[in-house]
Amino acid sequence: MYLLDANAFMEANRLYYAFDIAPGFWTWLGDPSLAGQVASIDAVKDEITAGDGDLVDWAQARPATFWIADTDDVLTAMRELAAWAVDPTRQYRQEAVDEFLDSADLKLIAHAIATRATVVTREQPAPESKKKIKIPDVCEAFDVSWTDPFSLYRTLGMKLVA
């Protein structure tokens, strides 16, 4: 299973797959044949639906099964991630730790740990970062697979044709 970060949706909408330019992308991403392969989590849906527009409408139209709720296993993984983030041997500034602990990123990675899913994000590793805890760096620390959206699209054979 691939779990998409909010930036995989938001940047696609804002930068390269706007609904008026590439509606086929959104149709493909919402295709029921991808159920069980591509999803996201409730916390990401909350981030997306905090705004308005086509992306919000699209997100709200997804079946409930697309947005995965927290489970006991996810909560256990969240505690492990939180303990890792606050460990005094980490180089992160307190603001970065606070932001991570309050983020959908924490929950997304916890879901991936609990279900052995692959995280899909546009973030890039920054192991020397002190100002932000990056998804790929946490994934690496917890042996969680991660990839970028375009690699996922190629893996799943997405083709956008006019």
NUMISE-610032 format. One record per atom (N, C-alpha, C, O): atom name; x, y, z. Coordinates in steps of 0.2 Angstrom, whole numbers. Atoms other than C-alpha are relative to their C-alpha. Layout:
<drenmis>
DRENMI   site       X       Y       Z
DRENMI     CA       X       Y       Z
...
</drenmis>
This chain:
<drenmis>
DRENMI   site       X       Y       Z
DRENMI      N       4      -6       0
DRENMI     CA       0       0       0
DRENMI      C       4       6       0
DRENMI      O      10       6       3
DRENMI      N      -4      -7       0
DRENMI     CA       6      18      -4
DRENMI      C      -5       5       4
DRENMI      O     -11       5       2
DRENMI      N       3      -6      -4
DRENMI     CA       1      32       8
DRENMI      C       2       6      -2
DRENMI      O       8       8      -1
DRENMI      N      -2      -6       2
DRENMI     CA       1      49       1
DRENMI      C       0       6       5
DRENMI      O      -5       6       9
DRENMI      N      -1      -6      -4
DRENMI     CA       7      64      10
DRENMI      C      -5       6      -3
DRENMI      O      -6       6      -9
DRENMI      N       5      -5       2
DRENMI     CA      -4      80       9
DRENMI      C       4       4      -6
DRENMI      O       0       6     -11
DRENMI      N      -4      -3       5
DRENMI     CA      10      88      -2
DRENMI      C      -1      -3      -7
DRENMI      O      -1       0     -12
DRENMI      N       1       3       7
DRENMI     CA       7      75     -16
DRENMI      C      -7       2      -3
DRENMI      O      -7       2      -9
DRENMI      N       6      -2       3
DRENMI     CA     -11      81     -18
DRENMI      C       1       8      -1
DRENMI      O      -1      10      -6
DRENMI      N       0      -8       0
DRENMI     CA      -8     100     -14
DRENMI      C       4       3      -6
DRENMI      O       2       7      -9
DRENMI      N      -5      -2       5
DRENMI     CA       7     102     -25
DRENMI      C      -2      -2      -7
DRENMI      O      -2       2     -12
DRENMI      N       3       2       6
DRENMI     CA      -1      92     -39
DRENMI      C      -5       5      -3
DRENMI      O      -5       7      -8
DRENMI      N       5      -4       2
DRENMI     CA     -16     103     -39
DRENMI      C       2       7      -1
DRENMI      O       0      10      -6
DRENMI      N      -2      -7       0
DRENMI     CA      -7     120     -37
DRENMI      C       6       0      -6
DRENMI      O       6       6      -9
DRENMI      N      -5      -1       5
DRENMI     CA       8     116     -49
DRENMI      C       0      -3      -6
DRENMI      O       2       0     -11
DRENMI      N       0       4       6
DRENMI     CA       6     103     -62
DRENMI      C      -6      -4      -2
DRENMI      O      -6      -5      -8
DRENMI      N       6       3       2
DRENMI     CA     -10      94     -62
DRENMI      C      -7       3       2
DRENMI      O     -11       0       5
DRENMI      N       6      -3      -2
DRENMI     CA     -23     107     -59
DRENMI      C      -6      -3      -3
DRENMI      O      -6      -6      -9
DRENMI      N       6       3       2
DRENMI     CA     -41     101     -61
DRENMI      C      -2       2      -7
DRENMI      O      -5      -2     -11
DRENMI      N       2      -3       7
DRENMI     CA     -44     112     -77
DRENMI      C       5      -2      -5
DRENMI      O       3      -2     -11
DRENMI      N      -5       2       5
DRENMI     CA     -28     106     -85
DRENMI      C       1      -8      -1
DRENMI      O       2     -10      -6
DRENMI      N      -1       7       0
DRENMI     CA     -26      88     -80
DRENMI      C      -5      -4       4
DRENMI      O      -4      -7       9
DRENMI      N       5       3      -4
DRENMI     CA     -43      81     -74
DRENMI      C       1      -8       0
DRENMI      O      -1     -11       4
DRENMI      N      -1       8       0
DRENMI     CA     -37      63     -80
DRENMI      C       4      -2       6
DRENMI      O       4      -8       8
DRENMI      N      -4       2      -6
DRENMI     CA     -24      63     -66
DRENMI      C      -5      -1       6
DRENMI      O      -4      -6       9
DRENMI      N       5       1      -6
DRENMI     CA     -38      65     -53
DRENMI      C      -5      -5      -1
DRENMI      O      -6      -9       4
DRENMI      N       4       5       1
DRENMI     CA     -49      53     -61
DRENMI      C       4      -7       1
DRENMI      O       2     -11       4
DRENMI      N      -5       6      -1
DRENMI     CA     -34      40     -61
DRENMI      C       1      -1       7
DRENMI      O       0      -6      10
DRENMI      N      -1       0      -7
DRENMI     CA     -30      44     -43
DRENMI      C      -6      -3       4
DRENMI      O      -5      -6       9
DRENMI      N       6       2      -3
DRENMI     CA     -48      41     -38
DRENMI      C      -3      -6      -2
DRENMI      O      -8      -8       0
DRENMI      N       2       6       3
DRENMI     CA     -50      25     -48
DRENMI      C      -1      -5       5
DRENMI      O       4      -7       9
DRENMI      N       1       6      -5
DRENMI     CA     -58      11     -38
DRENMI      C       5      -5      -1
DRENMI      O       6      -9       4
DRENMI      N      -4       6       1
DRENMI     CA     -46      -1     -46
DRENMI      C       7       1       4
DRENMI      O      11      -4       5
DRENMI      N      -6      -1      -4
DRENMI     CA     -32       7     -35
DRENMI      C      -2      -1       7
DRENMI      O       3       0      11
DRENMI      N       2       1      -7
DRENMI     CA     -42       4     -19
DRENMI      C       5      -6       3
DRENMI      O       6     -11       0
DRENMI      N      -4       4      -3
DRENMI     CA     -30      -5      -7
DRENMI      C       7       0      -2
DRENMI      O      12      -2       1
DRENMI      N      -7      -2       2
DRENMI     CA     -15       1     -17
DRENMI      C       2       7       2
DRENMI      O       8       8       4
DRENMI      N      -1      -7      -1
DRENMI     CA     -16      20     -15
DRENMI      C      -5       3       5
DRENMI      O     -11       2       4
DRENMI      N       5      -3      -5
DRENMI     CA     -24      29       0
DRENMI      C       4       6       4
DRENMI      O      10       7       2
DRENMI      N      -3      -5      -4
DRENMI     CA     -20      42      13
DRENMI      C      -4      -1       7
DRENMI      O      -7      -6       8
DRENMI      N       2       0      -7
DRENMI     CA     -25      46      31
DRENMI      C      -5       5       2
DRENMI      O      -5      10      -2
DRENMI      N       4      -6      -2
DRENMI     CA     -38      56      40
DRENMI      C       3       6       1
DRENMI      O       0      12      -1
DRENMI      N      -3      -7      -2
DRENMI     CA     -26      69      46
DRENMI      C       2       3      -7
DRENMI      O       2      10      -7
DRENMI      N      -1      -3       6
DRENMI     CA     -21      72      28
DRENMI      C      -6       3      -3
DRENMI      O      -6       9      -6
DRENMI      N       7      -3       2
DRENMI     CA     -39      74      23
DRENMI      C      -2       6       3
DRENMI      O      -4      11       0
DRENMI      N       2      -6      -4
DRENMI     CA     -41      86      37
DRENMI      C       4       6      -3
DRENMI      O       1      12      -3
DRENMI      N      -5      -6       3
DRENMI     CA     -26      97      30
DRENMI      C      -3       2      -7
DRENMI      O      -4       8      -8
DRENMI      N       2      -1       7
DRENMI     CA     -33      96      12
DRENMI      C      -7       4       1
DRENMI      O      -8       9      -2
DRENMI      N       6      -3       0
DRENMI     CA     -51     100      17
DRENMI      C      -1       6       5
DRENMI      O      -6       9       6
DRENMI      N       0      -6      -4
DRENMI     CA     -46     115      28
DRENMI      C      -1       6      -5
DRENMI      O      -3      11      -2
DRENMI      N       1      -5       5
DRENMI     CA     -47     125      12
DRENMI      C      -6       0      -4
DRENMI      O     -11      -3      -1
DRENMI      N       6       1       4
DRENMI     CA     -59     126      -2
DRENMI      C       3       0      -7
DRENMI      O       9       0      -9
DRENMI      N      -2       1       7
DRENMI     CA     -59     123     -21
DRENMI      C      -1      -7      -2
DRENMI      O      -3     -12       1
DRENMI      N       1       7       4
DRENMI     CA     -58     108     -33
DRENMI      C       3      -6       4
DRENMI      O       1     -11       5
DRENMI      N      -3       6      -4
DRENMI     CA     -46      98     -22
DRENMI      C      -4      -2       6
DRENMI      O      -4      -8       8
DRENMI      N       4       1      -5
DRENMI     CA     -57     100      -7
DRENMI      C      -6      -4      -2
DRENMI      O      -8      -9       1
DRENMI      N       6       4       3
DRENMI     CA     -72      94     -17
DRENMI      C       2      -7      -2
DRENMI      O      -1     -12       0
DRENMI      N      -3       7       2
DRENMI     CA     -61      79     -24
DRENMI      C       1      -4       6
DRENMI      O      -1     -10       7
DRENMI      N      -2       4      -6
DRENMI     CA     -55      74      -7
DRENMI      C      -7      -2       4
DRENMI      O      -7      -8       6
DRENMI      N       6       1      -4
DRENMI     CA     -73      75       1
DRENMI      C      -4      -5      -4
DRENMI      O      -8      -9      -1
DRENMI      N       3       5       4
DRENMI     CA     -79      64     -14
DRENMI      C       3      -7       1
DRENMI      O       0     -12      -2
DRENMI      N      -3       6      -1
DRENMI     CA     -67      50     -10
DRENMI      C      -4      -4       5
DRENMI      O      -7      -2      10
DRENMI      N       4       4      -5
DRENMI     CA     -75      35      -1
DRENMI      C       4       0       6
DRENMI      O      10       1       6
DRENMI      N      -3       0      -6
DRENMI     CA     -71      33      17
DRENMI      C       6      -4       0
DRENMI      O      11      -3       4
DRENMI      N      -5       4       0
DRENMI     CA     -60      19      13
DRENMI      C       7       3      -2
DRENMI      O      12       0      -1
DRENMI      N      -6      -3       3
DRENMI     CA     -48      30       4
DRENMI      C       4       4       6
DRENMI      O      10       4       6
DRENMI      N      -3      -4      -6
DRENMI     CA     -44      40      21
DRENMI      C       0      -5       6
DRENMI      O      -6      -6       9
DRENMI      N      -1       5      -5
DRENMI     CA     -38      28      34
DRENMI      C       0       3       7
DRENMI      O       4       8       8
DRENMI      N       0      -3      -7
DRENMI     CA     -42      31      52
DRENMI      C       6      -3       4
DRENMI      O       8      -8       3
DRENMI      N      -5       2      -4
DRENMI     CA     -30      29      66
DRENMI      C      -2      -7       4
DRENMI      O      -8      -8       5
DRENMI      N       1       7      -4
DRENMI     CA     -29      11      75
DRENMI      C       4       0       6
DRENMI      O       9       5       7
DRENMI      N      -5       1      -6
DRENMI     CA     -21       5      91
DRENMI      C       7      -1      -2
DRENMI      O      11       2       1
DRENMI      N      -7       1       2
DRENMI     CA      -6       0      81
DRENMI      C       3       6      -2
DRENMI      O       9       8      -1
DRENMI      N      -2      -6       3
DRENMI     CA      -5      17      73
DRENMI      C       2       5       7
DRENMI      O       7       8       7
DRENMI      N      -1      -4      -6
DRENMI     CA      -6      25      91
DRENMI      C       7      -2       3
DRENMI      O      10       2       6
DRENMI      N      -6       2      -3
DRENMI     CA       8      14      97
DRENMI      C       6       2      -4
DRENMI      O      11       5      -1
DRENMI      N      -5      -3       4
DRENMI     CA      19      19      82
DRENMI      C       1       7       1
DRENMI      O       7      10       1
DRENMI      N      -1      -7      -1
DRENMI     CA      15      37      85
DRENMI      C       4       1       7
DRENMI      O       8       6       7
DRENMI      N      -4      -1      -6
DRENMI     CA      22      35     103
DRENMI      C       7      -1      -1
DRENMI      O      11       3       2
DRENMI      N      -7       2       2
DRENMI     CA      38      27      96
DRENMI      C       3       6      -4
DRENMI      O       9       8      -2
DRENMI      N      -3      -6       4
DRENMI     CA      40      42      84
DRENMI      C       1       6       4
DRENMI      O       6       9       3
DRENMI      N      -1      -6      -4
DRENMI     CA      37      55      97
DRENMI      C       6      -1       5
DRENMI      O       9       4       6
DRENMI      N      -6       1      -5
DRENMI     CA      50      47     109
DRENMI      C       6       1      -4
DRENMI      O      11       4      -2
DRENMI      N      -6      -1       4
DRENMI     CA      62      47      94
DRENMI      C       1       7      -1
DRENMI      O       7      10      -1
DRENMI      N      -1      -7       1
DRENMI     CA      59      65      90
DRENMI      C       2       4       6
DRENMI      O       6       9       5
DRENMI      N      -2      -4      -6
DRENMI     CA      61      72     108
DRENMI      C       6      -3       3
DRENMI      O       8       0       8
DRENMI      N      -6       3      -3
DRENMI     CA      76      61     111
DRENMI      C       6       6       0
DRENMI      O       7       9      -5
DRENMI      N      -4      -5       0
DRENMI     CA      89      74     117
DRENMI      C       6      -1      -4
DRENMI      O      10       4      -6
DRENMI      N      -6       0       4
DRENMI     CA     103      67     106
DRENMI      C      -2       2      -7
DRENMI      O       3       3     -12
DRENMI      N       2      -3       6
DRENMI     CA      93      73      91
DRENMI      C       2       7      -1
DRENMI      O       2      11       4
DRENMI      N      -3      -7       1
DRENMI     CA      99      89      83
DRENMI      C      -6       5      -1
DRENMI      O      -4      11      -2
DRENMI      N       5      -5       2
DRENMI     CA      82      97      80
DRENMI      C      -2       5       5
DRENMI      O      -1       4      11
DRENMI      N       3      -5      -5
DRENMI     CA      76     113      87
DRENMI      C      -6      -2       3
DRENMI      O     -10      -6       0
DRENMI      N       6       1      -4
DRENMI     CA      62     113      99
DRENMI      C      -6       1      -5
DRENMI      O     -11      -2      -4
DRENMI      N       5      -2       4
DRENMI     CA      51     122      86
DRENMI      C      -2      -6      -5
DRENMI      O      -7      -7      -7
DRENMI      N       1       5       4
DRENMI     CA      54     108      74
DRENMI      C      -3      -6       3
DRENMI      O      -8     -10       0
DRENMI      N       3       6      -3
DRENMI     CA      50      94      86
DRENMI      C      -8       2       2
DRENMI      O     -12      -3       0
DRENMI      N       7      -1      -1
DRENMI     CA      34     103      91
DRENMI      C      -4       0      -6
DRENMI      O     -10      -3      -6
DRENMI      N       3       0       7
DRENMI     CA      29     105      73
DRENMI      C      -2      -7      -2
DRENMI      O      -7      -9      -4
DRENMI      N       1       7       2
DRENMI     CA      32      87      70
DRENMI      C      -5      -4       4
DRENMI      O      -9      -8       1
DRENMI      N       4       3      -4
DRENMI     CA      23      81      85
DRENMI      C      -8       2      -1
DRENMI      O     -12      -2       1
DRENMI      N       7      -3       1
DRENMI     CA       7      91      80
DRENMI      C      -2      -1      -8
DRENMI      O      -7       2     -10
DRENMI      N       1       0       8
DRENMI     CA       8      86      61
DRENMI      C      -3      -7      -2
DRENMI      O      -3     -12       1
DRENMI      N       2       6       4
DRENMI     CA       0      74      49
DRENMI      C       6      -4      -1
DRENMI      O       5     -10      -2
DRENMI      N      -6       3       2
DRENMI     CA      17      69      45
DRENMI      C       2      -6       5
DRENMI      O       3     -12       3
DRENMI      N      -1       5      -6
DRENMI     CA      19      60      62
DRENMI      C      -5      -6      -1
DRENMI      O      -3     -12      -1
DRENMI      N       5       5       1
DRENMI     CA       3      51      59
DRENMI      C       1      -4      -6
DRENMI      O       0     -10      -6
DRENMI      N      -1       4       6
DRENMI     CA       7      46      41
DRENMI      C       5      -5       1
DRENMI      O       4     -11      -2
DRENMI      N      -5       5      -1
DRENMI     CA      23      38      46
DRENMI      C      -2      -5       4
DRENMI      O       0     -11       4
DRENMI      N       2       5      -4
DRENMI     CA      15      29      60
DRENMI      C      -5      -5      -3
DRENMI      O      -4     -11      -2
DRENMI      N       4       5       4
DRENMI     CA       2      22      48
DRENMI      C       4      -5      -4
DRENMI      O       3     -10      -5
DRENMI      N      -4       4       4
DRENMI     CA      16      16      37
DRENMI      C       4      -5       4
DRENMI      O       4     -11       2
DRENMI      N      -3       5      -5
DRENMI     CA      25       8      52
DRENMI      C      -5      -6       1
DRENMI      O      -4     -11       1
DRENMI      N       5       4      -3
DRENMI     CA       9       0      58
DRENMI      C      -3      -5      -6
DRENMI      O      -5     -11      -5
DRENMI      N       3       4       6
DRENMI     CA       4      -7      40
DRENMI      C       5      -2      -5
DRENMI      O       4      -5     -10
DRENMI      N      -6       2       5
DRENMI     CA      21      -9      32
DRENMI      C      -1       3      -7
DRENMI      O       0       0     -12
DRENMI      N       2      -4       6
DRENMI     CA      15       4      19
DRENMI      C       6       4      -2
DRENMI      O      11       5       2
DRENMI      N      -5      -4       3
DRENMI     CA      26      15       8
DRENMI      C      -3       7       0
DRENMI      O      -8       8      -2
DRENMI      N       2      -7       0
DRENMI     CA      25      34      11
DRENMI      C       2       3      -6
DRENMI      O       7       2      -9
DRENMI      N      -1      -4       6
DRENMI     CA      23      45      -4
DRENMI      C       0       7       2
DRENMI      O      -5      10       4
DRENMI      N      -1      -8      -2
DRENMI     CA      30      63      -2
DRENMI      C       4       3      -5
DRENMI      O       9       0      -8
DRENMI      N      -5      -4       4
DRENMI     CA      38      77     -11
DRENMI      C       6       2       4
DRENMI      O      11       5       1
DRENMI      N      -5      -2      -4
DRENMI     CA      49      80       3
DRENMI      C       6      -4      -2
DRENMI      O       6     -10      -4
DRENMI      N      -7       3       1
DRENMI     CA      68      76       1
DRENMI      C       3       0       7
DRENMI      O       2       4      11
DRENMI      N      -3       1      -6
DRENMI     CA      79      70      14
DRENMI      C       5       6       2
DRENMI      O       7       9      -3
DRENMI      N      -5      -5      -2
DRENMI     CA      89      83      24
DRENMI      C       2      -2       7
DRENMI      O       1       1      12
DRENMI      N      -2       3      -7
DRENMI     CA      98      73      38
DRENMI      C       4       5       4
DRENMI      O       4       4      10
DRENMI      N      -3      -5      -4
DRENMI     CA     107      89      44
DRENMI      C      -4       5       2
DRENMI      O      -2      10       6
DRENMI      N       4      -5      -2
DRENMI     CA      92      99      46
DRENMI      C      -1       1       7
DRENMI      O      -2      -4      11
DRENMI      N       1      -1      -7
DRENMI     CA      89     107      63
DRENMI      C      -7       3       0
DRENMI      O     -10       3       6
DRENMI      N       6      -4       0
DRENMI     CA      73     117      58
DRENMI      C      -6      -3      -2
DRENMI      O     -11      -1       0
DRENMI      N       6       4       2
DRENMI     CA      62     104      51
DRENMI      C       2      -8       0
DRENMI      O       7     -10      -2
DRENMI      N      -1       7       0
DRENMI     CA      60      85      54
DRENMI      C      -3      -2      -7
DRENMI      O      -9      -2      -8
DRENMI      N       3       2       7
DRENMI     CA      58      78      36
DRENMI      C      -2      -7       0
DRENMI      O       1     -11       3
DRENMI      N       3       7       0
DRENMI     CA      48      63      32
DRENMI      C       5      -5      -2
DRENMI      O       5     -10       1
DRENMI      N      -4       5       2
DRENMI     CA      61      54      22
DRENMI      C       5      -2       6
DRENMI      O       8      -8       6
DRENMI      N      -5       1      -5
DRENMI     CA      73      56      37
DRENMI      C      -3      -5       5
DRENMI      O       1      -9       8
DRENMI      N       3       5      -5
DRENMI     CA      61      48      49
DRENMI      C      -1      -7      -3
DRENMI      O       0     -12       1
DRENMI      N       1       6       3
DRENMI     CA      57      35      37
DRENMI      C       6      -5       0
DRENMI      O       6     -10       2
DRENMI      N      -6       4       0
DRENMI     CA      75      30      36
DRENMI      C       2      -2       7
DRENMI      O       4      -8       8
DRENMI      N      -2       2      -7
DRENMI     CA      77      30      55
DRENMI      C      -4      -6       2
DRENMI      O      -2     -10       6
DRENMI      N       5       5      -2
DRENMI     CA      62      18      56
DRENMI      C       0      -6      -5
DRENMI      O      -5     -10      -5
DRENMI      N       0       5       5
DRENMI     CA      66       7      41
DRENMI      C      -7       0      -4
DRENMI      O      -9      -6      -5
DRENMI      N       6       0       4
DRENMI     CA      50      13      32
DRENMI      C       1       2      -7
DRENMI      O       5       7      -8
DRENMI      N      -1      -1       7
DRENMI     CA      49      13      13
DRENMI      C      -3       7      -1
DRENMI      O      -8       9       1
DRENMI      N       3      -6       2
DRENMI     CA      46      30       5
DRENMI      C       2       1      -7
DRENMI      O       7      -2     -10
DRENMI      N      -2      -2       7
DRENMI     CA      46      37     -13
DRENMI      C      -3       6      -1
DRENMI      O      -7       9       3
DRENMI      N       3      -6       3
DRENMI     CA      41      52     -23
DRENMI      C      -6      -2      -4
DRENMI      O      -6      -7      -6
DRENMI      N       6       1       3
DRENMI     CA      24      54     -31
DRENMI      C       2      -3      -8
DRENMI      O      -2      -7     -10
DRENMI      N      -1       2       7
DRENMI     CA      31      52     -49
DRENMI      C       3      -7      -1
DRENMI      O       1     -10      -6
DRENMI      N      -2       7       0
DRENMI     CA      40      36     -45
DRENMI      C      -6      -5       1
DRENMI      O      -6     -10      -2
DRENMI      N       6       3      -2
DRENMI     CA      24      30     -38
DRENMI      C      -4      -1      -7
DRENMI      O      -7      -6      -9
DRENMI      N       5       0       6
DRENMI     CA      14      35     -54
DRENMI      C       3      -5      -5
DRENMI      O      -1      -8      -9
DRENMI      N      -3       4       5
DRENMI     CA      27      26     -65
DRENMI      C      -1      -8       2
DRENMI      O      -2     -12      -2
DRENMI      N       1       7      -2
DRENMI     CA      26      10     -54
DRENMI      C      -7      -2      -1
DRENMI      O      -7      -8      -3
DRENMI      N       7       2       1
DRENMI     CA       7      10     -55
DRENMI      C      -2       0      -8
DRENMI      O      -8      -1      -9
DRENMI      N       1       0       7
DRENMI     CA       8      13     -74
DRENMI      C      -5       6      -2
DRENMI      O      -8       5      -7
DRENMI      N       4      -6       2
DRENMI     CA      -1      30     -74
DRENMI      C       2       2      -7
DRENMI      O       8       3      -9
DRENMI      N      -1      -3       7
DRENMI     CA      -3      37     -92
DRENMI      C      -6       5      -1
DRENMI      O     -12       4       0
DRENMI      N       5      -6       1
DRENMI     CA     -11      54     -95
DRENMI      C       0       1      -7
DRENMI      O       5       3     -10
DRENMI      N       0      -1       7
DRENMI     CA     -17      55    -113
DRENMI      C      -6       5      -1
DRENMI      O     -11       5       2
DRENMI      N       5      -4       1
DRENMI     CA     -27      68    -121
DRENMI      C      -5      -3      -5
DRENMI      O     -10       0      -7
</drenmis>
